[in-house]
Amino acid sequence: MTLVSRPLSPCIQHCQLDPANICQGCGRTLDEITYWGQMTEAEKAPVWERLEAKGYVESRD
């Protein structure tokens, strides 16, 4: 398994939720934003992968 260097959070301080409760700035759901600080790196990994795939953050592989 390769460790990936990422920031602590994908937040870009452009917080605006759409009707589906997805942040238009970082692409996380409201639940992901709420629990981010309590999530393990293993729980965050698929979120990071989704955000990278959708172009919210650059891949750091």
N, C-alpha and C positions, 0 to 999 in steps of 0.2 A: 504494500500500500504506500502510495506517495503522499506526503504531507503537502498541502497547498497553503501558501501564504495569502491570507485574506485579512481585511480590516476587521475590527471588532464587530461592526454592524454594517449592513448595506445602506443604512439611512443616509440620504443626501440632503436632509433638512428641507425637502420640498413635499411636505406631508399634505396629501389631499386624497381622501377616500372616494372611490367611485361607488355607484349603487350596489356593487357586489362586495363592498368592503375590501377592495384591493387598493393599496396605496399607489397613486400615480407616480410618485417619486422613486420608490424603491422596489415596488412590485410585490411586497409581502402582504399577506392577509392581515386583517385586524388581529386575529388570534396569534399569528406569528410575531407581530409587532409587540403585542402585550406580553408574551411569554419568552421573548428572545433572550433576555438576561438570565432566565432560569433553564434554558435549553442546553443540552450537552452539545459538544462539537459533532457527535454522531447524529444528533437530531437536526442540527443546523445544516449538515452537509447536503441533504437532498434539496433543501430550500435554496442554498447557494447555487447548486447545479441548475435548478429551474430558473433562477434569476439570470444566471449566465446564459443559458439557452435562449431566454427571451430577450436578451440584450439589455437588461437593467444594469448589470455590472460586467466588467471585462473579466474574462477567464484569466487566472494567474497560474496556469499549469506550466 
